[in-house]
């Protein structure tokens, strides 16, 4: 329960008493809209009426910076950011999504992705760069006949095909997240969010793929089935190094293409793609379903959020069963994919772990092909508590589809606003910031306790 002491409006730049304006005060009922997860049906829910005043008087403040802050019950903020630095009234996509504008803002990224894909394909098709030495057998009386004890039996596994082909891993890494992006549009109804989420996914996948093919080409390594593919004939080359243990690929008599492939074990492309795509989906689920947030959600949401990690780990681990990769190849690919997924997600969304903002796509207003900012779009995200509702997540549990948001424990933004039905703190007449309409109003209600 909230306890509110008598109202005294204190300006941070000058202390004075501000009488409450009653002539322009009316009672405005606030309507919360509650919706099921896949339903957009609005069920009106009336809450207590809130006094509405002017210049930061009661519950509704409007300052010179065009910011608007609406309060209710001292606990919830019903924001309408419409300032110079804030979001437009309906989010970062302005007053209506236009594909032409989106394309102009993102064409440079699309061209860059195409160039990166071409580079990755070219490197992937190139022959292994290093001249790698490897042991075959322990030198002894049977060296000349090709018989003897294998030095590294872990490279002597029989050749077999992948349980999950590389093209299948790549398709899973893209299409599984994309299908969920589309399904969540039942709730979002935002083509801009769909396109931007997909762009982030592709950026993570392509970057990770190019990263790992350069490692395959320049570093490489022996696959577990290397000796079976190589079919070495030691009479073709004199051993090098200590006691003549070491040989090069010149001793191989097998298929040239398979030999090249078996020399590029590090790092796993399957693991890289799987973790780049499915970790991105994990972060997306966590943000949209608010699994780790300010309330305790349903258990099925936790299961769905973790499921992509299970899928990625199974794809990676299968490579040790079909003897296509060593365990460390899979770990390296998983770390690379995860790293790229985190960067791509944070590049696309306003936060990774901060549950107030990690569902919001960051804005873009200019690019090489669109030098002038598009009207109605925000230049940047401002990370104020009311901005958490600039876009709504998919989850409705915990009040996330209603116009209310708090702050994380110990967070300055979250606990510093005793916003509510008795003081429109964010509507100082000295407002210049745009988001709140003022930058001097936090001292308006120091006596509010929760």
N, C-alpha and C positions, 0 to 999 in steps of 0.2 A: 504494500500500500504506500502511496506517496503522501508525504506531509509537506505542505506548502505554507510558509510563513507569509505575513502580509507583504504585498507587492511593493517593492521599491526599485525603480529603474535606475541603475547606476551606469553612467557612461565611462568607458575606460580612459578617455582623455580629459574628462572634467566631471567631477562628482556633483550631481544635482538630483532633485526629485522630479520625476516626470509624471504628471497626473494622467490618469487613464482617460483616453478620449472616448466618450460615450455617445456623442452625437452620431458618429459614423459606425457605431457598433451594432452588429446583428448577430443572431444565432444561426450558425451554419452546421447542419447535421452532416456527419461524415459517413460515407457509405463504403464499406469494405466489400470486395468481390471475392467470393470463395469459389474455387474450381477444383474439379477432380483432375487427376494426372493427365488424362487424355481428352478432357472435355474443356471446351471454351464457354460452356454455359455459365452465365453470370447469375449468382444467387445473392441478391442484395441483403446486406446485414447492417442494420442501423446501429450506430454507436452514439454515445452521448454527444449532444450538441456542443460546439466549441465557440466561445466568443471570438469574434473576428474584429480586429481593430486596425489602426493605421500606424505607420512609423514605429513598428516594434512594440505596440502597446499591448494587445492581447491576442496571442495565438497566431497572428498573421502579420509578418513584417515585410515591408517592401522598401528597399533602399534605392539610392541613386544609381547603383550598379545594376539595376534591373533584376536583382536576385529576389527570390520568393522563398520564404521558409514558413511552413505551416506546422503547428504543433498540436498534439492531442494527448491528454491525460498525463503529461509529464514523462511518458515512456516511449511514444512512437513519434516518428517524424514523417510527415507526408510531404515530400519535397517536390518542387517544380523548378528545376534548374533551367534558367533561361538567361544566361549572362554572357559577357564577352569571352570568358574563358571556360564556360561550362558547356554541357551538352545542349543540343537543341531540344525542344520540348518532347520530341518522340525518339530520342536516342541518337547514336552517332551516325545514323543513316539519313538524317535530315527529315524533311517533310515528305518523304516518299522515295523509295529506292528506285534508281534508274540505272539500268545495266550499262548504258553508254558512259555515264560518269564513273561507275565502278571500273569499267574496262580501262578508261584513260588513267585512272589512279593506279592500276595494277598491271598494265601492259609491260612495264619494265621488269617487274618480277616474273611475269610469264615468259618473257624473252630470256631472262637470266636462267630460269629453270630449264628451258629448252637447251640453252648452251651448256649448262651443267650436265644435263642428260647426255648430250652428244659427247662431251669430254669423258664422262664415265663409261659410255659404251665403247669408245675408242681405246681407253686404257684396259677395259675388260677383255677386249679381243687381242690385245698385244701379247707377245710371248713373254715369259718371265724374264725379268731384267738381270737378276744376279746369277753369277756362275757359282752354284752351290756345291760344296763338297759333302759327301756323306759316306759313312762306312757301310759295308755290306755283310761280310763275315769276318770272323777272327782268322787272321793268317795262320796257316799250318800246312801240313803235308798234303791236304786236299784242295789247296787254293786253286791249282791249275785246272782241276776238274769242275770248279764251281761249287763244290760241296764244302760244308763247314758250318760252324755255329754262327747264327745270325747275331750281330752285335746289338741291334735294336729290334727285337721281335715285335714291338708295338707298331712298326712300319711294315709288317709282313702279313697283315690281314688280307683276306681275299677281297677282290674287287666286287662290289655289288652296287646296284642302283639306289638312289635316294628313296627313303620312305616318303618324304615330302619333296617333290621337285622344287627347284629354285623359283620357277615361274609361279608355282602354287603358293609358295611363301610370300612372294611379292604381291600377288593378288589378294591374299588374306590380309596382309598388312595395310592395304589400301581400302579394299571394298568393305571389310567388316566395320571399320570406323565410319566410312562414308554412309553405309546403310543406316547406322544409328544417327548420324547427323540428319539424314532425311526423315527418319522416324520422329526425331525430336521436333521437327518442323510442324508436327501436329499441334504442338504447344506454342512454338515460337512464331510461326508464320512470317519469317524474315528471310527473304532470299539473300540479302546481304550477309547475314550471319552464316548462312549455309555456305556461301561462296568463300567467305573469309576463313571459316573453320577448315574447309577443304584445302584452301591455299596453304594454311599453316601445316596441315598434314603432309601435303606434297613437298613443301620446303624441307621438313624434317626427313622424309624418306629419301629425297634426292641428295640432300647434303650427306646423309649417312652412307648412302650407296657410293658416292664419289670418294668419300673418305676411305672406305674399306677397299675399293678396287685399287687405289693407289698403294695401299699396304700390300695387297696381293701381288701387284706388279713389281714393286721395288723391294719388298721384304720376303714375302712368300714363306714357304715351309713345306715339309713332307707330310702328305696325308697318310693316315694309317694303312692304306692299301698301296702305298707307293712302290714297294718292292715287287708286288704282284703285277702292277701295271708296267713297271720298268723292265722286268725280266732280264736282269743283268747277266752279261757274259764277260767275266773278269779277264778273259784272254784278250779282250779288245783294248785294254788300257792298263798301263803300269800303275799300280797303287802309289799314292803320294802321302806325304806326311809321315808321322812316326810309325815305323814298322810297315809302311805301305798300306795303312788301314783305309785311306780315303780315296774316293773315286768321284767322278763327275758323270753327268748324264750321257757321256759318250759310251758308257758301258751298257746302256739300255738298248734293248732290241724290240721293245713293244711299240704300240701305236703312238705316233708322235703327238696327236692331240690329247690323248689321255695322259701322256707323260707330262706335257705342259700343265695340264689341269692338276695333276697330282703333286706338282711342285708349288702350288699356290694355296696351301692349306690355311695359312694365316692371312686375314682373319675371316671368320665365317660370315658369308653374305646372307645366309638364311637367318642367322641370329641377329645380324645388324638390321635387316629389314623388319623382322618380326617385332623387335623391341622398339624400333623407331616408330612404327605405326601403332602398335598396341599399347605402349606406354603413353603415347599421346591420347589414345582413347581412354585409358585409365584416368588421366588428369581431367579429361573432358567430363567423364562420368562423375568424378568427385566434385567438380565445380557445379555441374548442372543439377545433380541430385542432392548436393549439400550433405555428403556423407560425413565429412569432418568439418563441422561448422558449429553453430551455436545452439543446437538441439540434438536429441538422440533420434536418428531416423530409423525407419523400418529396416530390418535385417536383410531383406532381399536387395536393398540398395547397396549394402556392403558387398554382398555376393556378386552382384552385377558389376560393381566397380573393380573388384579384384579379378574377375574372370579374364580380362585381357592379359593380365600378368601370367595367369595360368597358361593361357594359349601360347604366349610368346616363349615361356620357359619350356613347354612341351616341344615346340618346334625346334628350339635350340638343342634340347637334350636328345632328340631323335637322331641327331647327327653323330652322336657317339654310339648309337645302336647300329646304324648302318655303316659304321666305320668310315665315314666320310670326313670327319674332323676329330682332332684332339680336343680334350675338354677345355684347354686354355684358348683354343681358337674360338670356341663358343662364348667363353667369358669375355674375351676381347670384343667380339661382335656385339654382345649384349650391352656392355658398357658404352660402346660407341653409339649404338642405337638409342639408348636411354639418354645419353648426353644430348644428342641432336633433338630428341623429342622434347626435352625440357626447354631447350633454347627456342625451338619453333613454337611451343605452346606459349611461353612467356612473351615472345615477339608478337603473337597474335592476340593474346588476352592480357588483361590488366594485372593479373597476379597468378601465381602458381598455387600457393598454399593459403593465402589470405582469403577466407571464405566469403568476405563481404564483396570482393571485387573479381574473383577468379572466373566468373561466368561472363564477364563483360569484354566484348571485343574492343581493342584500342582503336581510336579513330585515325584516319588518314585524310588529309585535305589537299595535299599537293604531291606532284611527282614530276619526273623529267618531261612527261608529255602533258602535264596539267599544272603549269606553274602558278596559276592563280587559285587561291583557296575557293572551294566550291561553297556557295552560300548555304547556310543552314547546317553545316557540319562543324563539329568542334575540332580545334587544332590539336588538343591533347586532353588526356584524362587527368582530373584534378585530385582524385583520391579523397574527396570529402565524403562524410558518412551518407549524405543523401544521394550521392552518385551511385550507391549500390543498387538503386532501383532505376538507373538510366536504362538498363535492360533487365528483364526478369529471367531468372533461371527456369529450368523445366520443373523443378520441385515446387510443390505447394505446401508440403509438410513443414511445420515450423513457422508458418506465416510468410513464406518466401514469395508467394504470389500476391500477397497483400502489400499495401504501401507502408511498410514498416521495416526498420533495420536498426540494430544497435551496433556496438563495437566489440572487438575482442577484449578479453580481460586485460586490464593494464594498458589498454591502447588510449593514447591521448585524444585521438579523434572521437573514439567511442564514448568515453566517460566525461568528456568536457562539455557535453551539451545537455543541460537540464531542460531540454526543449519541452514545450507542452502547452496546454490550453490556457496558461495564464501569462505567458510572456513570449512575444515573437522576437527572441533575442537576435535572430539572424536578419532582422529587418531594420537595422540601424539607419538613421537618416544620413549617416556618413558613409553609406555603403558604396564601395567601389569595386569589390571583387567580382561581382557577377553571380557567383554561385549562391551566396547567402544574401546578396544585396547589401552587405555591410561587412566591415572587418573590425568593428569595435563593440559588438554587442554581447560578448560572453559574460560580462559582469552583471547582466540585467537581473539575474535571479540567483544570487549566491546562497540563498537560504533553502533552496529545494533539496530535499533528502529523499532517497528511495530505499 
